Amino acid sequence: MATAGELEAARAALLMINPAPYNAEAPPAALSGDTTPTELHYVRSNFAVPQHDGTLEIGGAVENPITLNLDDLRAMPATEVTVTLECAGNGRLDMRPLPTGEPWGDYAVSTARWTGAYLHEVLALARPIAAGVDVRFEGADHGAYHLKPILPETNKDDLSFVRALPLAHAVDPASGILIAYEMNGEPLGPDHGAPFRAIVPHWYAVASVKWLKHIDVLTEPYAGEFQTGHYMYQWPDRPEEPVSLMRVRARITDPAPGAIISPGTYTVRGKAWSGTGPVTRVEVSLTGEGDWYPAELEPARGPHQWQDWSFAWPARDIGRHTLRARATDAGGNVQPDVPPWNRLGYGNNAIEVSYVDIC
């Protein structure tokens, strides 16, 4: 367990949103590279960093319940996967009226290299029975919940973080889901789920449960505060639905919002990602309406990570100029102009507006 001083040092470069439970955005520079340095990777927690006994129990509707430790996981074939993780509440501050929840700006997104054992290989050791439906993931983190619970039976004074995935997805080798024990080539740190955590590519990061303690196969769909209470799209005009895959999104990383630049050709750069990707097109607009111009989109370096794009802008006219970027993914999903408002403020992938001054 890290000391208070070690935790404080690890958090020094982040933009704190809430000290307890600790939540922090990545600084804008964290989006400039292919991956995000560990010390710049955003942090999302629902409870304080917990104690962990170093074991992971896999049970429930399985033929062979097992208990694994870190050495057991390291003895399995190791896989490194580069994955973009985004908080489902990223961009909540841009919604109107302001939803309830942590006041995230636009930088609760990062990309890292995760090393671990494939979930489907871990589950194969336990042998789920044919009647299995969901896989339940429980973290060691628990305590008094700082937000108002939605499900009436929730024990607000001692709640654990629990999520579930469909068993069919969990055992699919193509899902790429890891039980990770390293981040960017180093052992997981306390804020990122040590000693091991789930990494679920393409899904909002709520599915990537940290500080894993139990994995259970269920014969009925799982219902819980963080599954069917919070992390649900509660729409004003249609039935609610669960938060799952990341929505398509583009971000301008250079120039920074409010930057002052000199006249001349300026290369606008950014990142784009989607849970239903890959991203197939990024366009840039230089006004509040009118033409969209195609950006140069680089192929993804891997199946689960953001993509780079650039646009050569003839920035010659003195004055203030707006910049917008819009992404489209392989499923035909396009960013909307207006944030898709829902009561808890999830999944904001609206086109972002930035401006620069040329002088």
C-alpha positions in Angstrom: 0.0 0.0 0.0 1.4 3.4 -1.0 2.0 6.0 1.7 0.2 9.3 1.7 3.3 11.0 0.4 3.7 8.6 -2.5 0.1 9.1 -3.5 0.5 12.9 -3.3 3.5 12.7 -5.5 1.8 10.5 -8.1 -1.1 12.9 -8.3 1.0 16.1 -8.6 0.6 16.6 -12.4 -3.1 16.0 -12.6 -6.0 18.4 -12.5 -8.0 17.5 -9.4 -11.7 17.4 -9.5 -12.5 15.9 -6.1 -10.0 15.1 -3.3 -12.2 12.4 -1.7 -12.9 10.1 -3.4 -9.9 11.2 -5.6 -10.9 12.1 -9.1 -8.6 14.0 -11.5 -8.4 14.9 -15.2 -5.3 14.5 -17.3 -3.5 17.8 -18.3 -4.1 18.8 -21.9 -0.5 17.6 -22.7 -1.5 14.1 -21.9 -3.3 13.8 -25.3 -0.4 14.8 -27.4 1.4 11.4 -27.7 0.5 7.9 -28.8 0.1 6.9 -25.1 -0.3 8.8 -21.9 2.5 8.7 -19.2 1.2 7.0 -16.1 1.6 10.2 -14.0 -0.6 12.1 -16.5 -3.3 9.4 -16.9 -6.7 10.6 -15.5 -8.0 9.0 -12.3 -11.6 8.0 -11.6 -12.7 6.5 -8.2 -16.0 6.1 -6.5 -14.4 5.3 -3.1 -11.0 5.7 -1.4 -8.0 3.6 -2.5 -8.7 0.3 -0.6 -6.6 -2.3 1.1 -6.3 -5.5 -0.9 -5.2 -8.9 0.3 -3.6 -9.8 -3.1 -6.0 -12.5 -4.1 -8.7 -12.8 -6.8 -11.5 -15.3 -6.3 -13.3 -16.6 -9.4 -16.5 -18.4 -8.5 -20.3 -18.4 -8.9 -21.8 -20.6 -11.6 -18.5 -22.4 -12.5 -17.3 -26.0 -12.3 -14.0 -25.1 -10.8 -13.9 -22.2 -8.3 -10.3 -20.9 -8.0 -8.3 -18.3 -6.2 -5.4 -16.6 -7.9 -2.7 -14.2 -6.8 -0.4 -12.0 -8.7 2.2 -14.7 -9.2 -0.5 -17.0 -10.7 -1.6 -14.3 -13.1 2.0 -13.6 -14.1 2.5 -17.3 -14.8 -0.2 -17.2 -17.4 0.6 -16.0 -21.0 1.2 -12.3 -20.8 -0.4 -9.9 -23.3 0.1 -6.1 -23.7 -2.8 -4.1 -25.1 -2.8 -0.4 -25.7 -6.3 0.9 -24.8 -7.9 4.3 -24.7 -10.1 4.7 -21.6 -12.7 7.5 -21.2 -14.8 8.3 -18.2 -18.6 8.1 -19.1 -18.9 11.5 -17.4 -16.2 13.2 -19.6 -17.6 16.5 -20.8 -20.4 16.7 -18.2 -19.7 20.4 -17.6 -20.7 21.2 -21.1 -24.3 20.0 -20.7 -27.2 22.3 -20.0 -28.9 22.2 -17.6 -26.0 20.9 -15.6 -26.5 17.2 -14.7 -25.7 15.7 -11.3 -22.4 14.0 -10.8 -18.7 14.8 -10.8 -18.0 18.1 -12.6 -15.8 16.6 -15.3 -14.3 18.9 -18.0 -13.0 17.4 -21.2 -9.9 15.6 -20.1 -11.1 12.4 -18.4 -9.6 10.4 -21.2 -6.2 8.8 -21.6 -4.4 5.9 -23.4 -2.0 3.5 -21.8 -0.3 0.1 -22.4 -1.8 -2.5 -20.2 -0.2 -5.9 -19.5 -2.0 -8.9 -18.0 -3.7 -12.2 -18.7 -6.7 -12.4 -21.0 -10.0 -12.6 -19.1 -11.2 -15.5 -21.3 -8.2 -17.6 -20.4 -8.7 -16.8 -16.7 -12.4 -17.8 -16.9 -11.5 -21.0 -18.8 -9.6 -22.1 -15.7 -12.9 -21.9 -13.7 -15.1 -23.4 -16.4 -18.4 -21.4 -16.4 -21.5 -23.6 -16.7 -23.8 -23.5 -19.7 -26.5 -21.6 -17.7 -24.2 -18.6 -17.1 -25.5 -15.2 -18.3 -23.3 -12.4 -16.8 -19.9 -12.1 -15.2 -19.8 -9.9 -12.1 -16.7 -7.9 -11.2 -16.3 -6.7 -7.6 -13.5 -4.3 -6.6 -12.1 -4.1 -3.1 -13.1 -0.4 -2.9 -16.1 0.3 -0.7 -17.5 2.8 1.7 -20.1 5.5 2.1 -21.3 6.6 -1.3 -20.9 10.4 -1.8 -23.7 10.6 -4.4 -27.3 9.9 -3.8 -28.0 6.2 -4.6 -30.7 5.5 -7.2 -31.7 2.0 -6.3 -33.8 1.9 -3.1 -32.2 -1.1 -1.6 -28.7 0.4 -1.8 -26.7 0.6 1.5 -25.4 4.1 1.2 -23.1 3.7 4.2 -21.1 0.7 2.9 -21.4 0.1 -0.8 -18.9 -1.8 -3.0 -18.1 -1.0 -6.6 -19.5 -3.8 -8.7 -20.1 -4.1 -12.4 -21.0 -6.9 -14.9 -20.5 -7.8 -18.5 -22.4 -10.4 -20.6 -20.7 -13.8 -20.3 -20.6 -14.1 -24.1 -18.5 -11.0 -24.3 -16.3 -11.9 -21.4 -15.3 -15.3 -22.9 -14.9 -14.0 -26.4 -11.2 -13.9 -27.3 -11.9 -11.1 -29.7 -13.0 -8.8 -26.8 -9.4 -8.2 -25.8 -10.4 -7.9 -22.1 -7.5 -8.2 -19.7 -6.9 -8.8 -16.0 -4.1 -6.3 -16.0 -1.3 -6.0 -13.5 1.0 -3.6 -15.3 0.5 -0.1 -16.8 3.1 1.3 -19.2 5.5 -1.4 -18.3 5.4 -0.9 -14.5 3.3 -2.6 -11.8 -0.1 -0.9 -11.3 -0.1 2.0 -8.9 -2.7 2.5 -6.2 -4.9 5.0 -8.1 -5.0 2.7 -11.1 -6.2 -0.5 -9.4 -3.2 -2.3 -7.9 -2.6 -5.2 -7.7 -4.9 -6.0 -10.6 -7.8 -4.6 -12.5 -10.0 -5.3 -15.5 -9.3 -3.5 -18.8 -12.3 -3.6 -21.1 -11.5 -2.1 -24.6 -14.1 0.0 -26.4 -16.4 0.4 -23.3 -16.5 3.5 -21.1 -14.0 3.0 -18.3 -16.7 2.2 -15.7 -16.5 -1.4 -17.0 -12.8 -1.6 -16.3 -13.2 -2.4 -12.6 -10.1 -1.5 -10.4 -8.7 -3.4 -7.4 -10.4 -6.6 -8.5 -11.4 -8.9 -5.6 -14.1 -11.2 -6.9 -15.2 -12.4 -10.4 -18.5 -14.4 -10.3 -20.4 -16.0 -13.1 -24.1 -15.4 -12.7 -27.1 -17.3 -14.1 -29.3 -14.1 -14.0 -28.6 -10.6 -15.3 -26.9 -8.5 -12.7 -28.6 -5.5 -11.2 -26.8 -3.2 -8.8 -26.2 0.5 -8.1 -23.4 0.9 -10.6 -25.1 -1.3 -13.2 -28.8 -0.4 -13.3 -28.9 2.6 -11.0 -26.0 4.9 -11.9 -24.3 4.6 -15.3 -27.6 4.5 -17.0 -28.7 7.0 -19.7 -31.8 8.5 -18.2 -33.2 10.3 -21.3 -35.9 12.9 -21.0 -37.9 11.6 -24.0 -37.2 7.8 -24.3 -36.6 4.7 -22.2 -33.4 4.6 -20.3 -30.5 2.4 -21.4 -27.2 1.3 -19.9 -23.9 3.1 -20.5 -21.7 0.7 -22.6 -19.5 1.6 -25.6 -17.7 4.9 -26.0 -19.3 7.3 -28.4 -17.4 8.6 -31.4 -15.4 11.8 -30.6 -12.7 14.1 -32.0 -10.5 16.4 -29.9 -8.3 19.3 -31.1 -5.0 19.1 -29.2 -3.1 21.8 -31.0 -3.6 24.8 -31.0 -4.7 25.0 -27.4 -8.1 26.8 -26.7 -7.4 30.6 -26.6 -4.0 30.3 -28.1 -2.4 33.3 -29.9 -0.8 32.3 -33.2 1.0 34.2 -36.0 -0.4 34.4 -39.5 0.5 31.6 -41.8 -0.2 27.9 -42.4 -0.9 26.2 -39.1 -1.1 22.5 -38.7 -4.1 21.7 -36.5 -3.7 18.4 -34.7 -5.9 16.2 -32.6 -7.1 12.8 -31.5 -10.2 10.8 -32.4 -11.7 7.6 -30.9 -14.8 5.5 -30.7 -16.0 2.4 -29.0 -17.7 1.4 -32.3 -14.8 2.4 -34.4 -12.3 2.6 -36.0 -12.8 6.3 -36.8 -13.0 6.6 -40.6 -13.2 10.4 -41.1 -12.4 13.6 -39.3 -13.5 17.0 -40.6 -12.7 20.5 -39.5 -14.9 23.6 -39.7 -13.6 27.1 -39.5 -16.9 28.8 -38.8 -20.1 28.2 -36.8 -21.8 27.0 -39.9 -20.8 26.2 -43.5 -18.3 23.9 -45.0 -16.5 21.0 -43.4 -13.0 20.2 -44.7 -11.4 16.7 -44.6 -8.6 16.3 -42.2 -5.7 13.8 -42.7 -6.6 10.8 -40.5 -3.9 8.3 -39.6 -4.7 4.6 -39.3 -5.1 3.3 -35.7 -1.8 1.9 -34.3 -3.9 -0.8 -32.6 -7.5 -1.9 -32.4 -8.3 -0.3 -29.1 -6.7 3.2 -29.1 -7.2 6.7 -30.4 -6.1 7.9 -33.8 -4.1 11.0 -34.8 -5.4 13.5 -37.3 -4.1 16.8 -38.7 -5.3 19.6 -40.9 -3.3 22.3 -42.7 -5.1 25.5 -42.0 -4.2 28.6 -44.0 -4.5 30.9 -41.0 -3.9 34.3 -42.6 -6.6 36.6 -41.4 -6.0 38.7 -38.3 -8.6 38.3 -35.6 -10.4 35.6 -33.6 -11.3 32.3 -35.3 -13.3 29.3 -34.3 -12.2 25.7 -34.8 -14.4 22.6 -34.7 -13.6 19.0 -35.4 -16.1 16.2 -36.2 -15.4 12.5 -36.3 -17.3 9.7 -38.0 -16.7 6.0 -37.2 -17.0 2.7 -39.2 -20.5 2.2 -37.8 -21.7 5.5 -39.4 -21.9 7.3 -36.1 -21.3 11.0 -36.3 -20.7 13.5 -33.5 -23.8 15.7 -32.8 -23.7 19.5 -32.6 -25.5 19.5 -29.2 -24.6 17.3 -26.2 -27.0 14.4 -25.8 -28.5 15.5 -22.5 -29.4 12.9 -19.9 -30.1 13.3 -16.2 -26.8 11.9 -15.0 -24.7 13.5 -17.7 -23.1 10.6 -19.5 -21.7 10.1 -23.0 -21.2 13.7 -24.1 -19.6 13.4 -27.5 -20.8 16.7 -29.0 -18.6 18.6 -31.4 -16.3 20.8 -29.3 -15.8 24.5 -30.2 -12.3 26.0 -29.7 -11.0 29.5 -30.7 -7.6 31.1 -31.4 -6.5 34.6 -32.0 -4.3 35.4 -35.0 -2.2 38.5 -34.5 
